[in-house]
Amino acid sequence: MELPPWLQQAIQARLDEVSARIEHDPELSRVHEEKDEAFEAWFAGKNVEQTPEYTEWENRYIVSKGIENERLYMQGLKDGIQLTVSLLGQSMLEERYTKAHQTTDANP
């Protein structure tokens, strides 16, 4: 099933908004700074992959990506729940409206 273009655009806009908010998060900014510092120290070494600086950079990179992915997942989960609740609520309203009109139409 293909999503309507307007829904695809709304999802993309929401993803862009959440990604930008996460990118500017103070905790994540600190982790990125630490990762960048470790990355710079990594190039100061000669045998890059066997230096403690490489290990430090790699660890910080993994942590920063983990935080980003966790926040994106949690926001996606919240958005999905909100969407489901909204759609179910709308569906229930339409069902009540339909039943009310059927009852009214049946009793002239």
SVG drawing of the C-alpha trace seen along z (x, -y; Angstrom):
<svg xmlns="http://www.w3.org/2000/svg" viewBox="-42 -23 95 25">
<polyline fill="none" stroke="black" stroke-width="0.4" points="0.0,0.0 1.4,-3.3 1.1,-6.2 -0.5,-9.4 2.1,-12.1 0.8,-14.5 1.3,-11.9 4.8,-11.1 5.6,-14.8 4.2,-15.1 6.3,-12.2 9.4,-13.6 8.8,-17.0 8.3,-15.4 11.5,-13.4 13.5,-16.5 12.1,-18.4 12.9,-15.6 16.4,-15.1 17.2,-18.8 15.9,-18.9 18.0,-15.9 21.1,-17.3 20.9,-20.4 20.4,-18.5 22.9,-19.7 23.8,-16.2 24.3,-15.0 26.3,-18.1 28.7,-17.3 29.0,-13.7 29.8,-14.9 32.4,-17.3 34.1,-14.5 33.9,-12.3 35.5,-15.0 38.3,-15.6 39.0,-11.8 38.9,-11.8 41.5,-14.6 43.7,-12.8 43.4,-9.6 45.2,-11.2 48.0,-12.3 49.0,-8.6 51.0,-6.7 49.4,-3.3 45.9,-4.5 43.9,-1.3 46.1,-0.1 46.2,-3.3 44.2,-4.1 43.0,-7.3 41.3,-5.2 39.6,-3.1 38.5,-6.2 37.1,-7.8 35.4,-4.6 33.7,-4.2 32.5,-7.8 31.3,-7.5 29.3,-4.4 27.8,-6.1 26.8,-9.2 25.1,-7.1 23.4,-5.0 21.9,-8.2 20.8,-9.5 19.1,-6.3 17.5,-5.9 16.0,-9.3 14.8,-8.9 13.2,-5.6 11.5,-6.9 10.1,-10.0 9.0,-7.7 7.2,-5.5 5.5,-8.5 4.5,-9.9 3.1,-6.4 1.1,-6.1 -0.3,-9.6 -1.2,-8.9 -2.9,-5.6 -4.9,-7.2 -5.9,-10.1 -7.0,-7.7 -8.9,-5.4 -10.6,-8.4 -11.6,-9.7 -12.9,-6.3 -14.9,-6.0 -16.4,-9.5 -17.4,-8.6 -18.9,-5.3 -21.0,-7.1 -22.1,-9.6 -23.1,-6.9 -25.0,-5.0 -26.8,-8.1 -27.9,-9.0 -29.0,-5.4 -31.1,-5.5 -32.6,-8.9 -33.3,-7.8 -35.0,-4.6 -37.3,-6.5 -39.1,-9.2"/>
</svg>
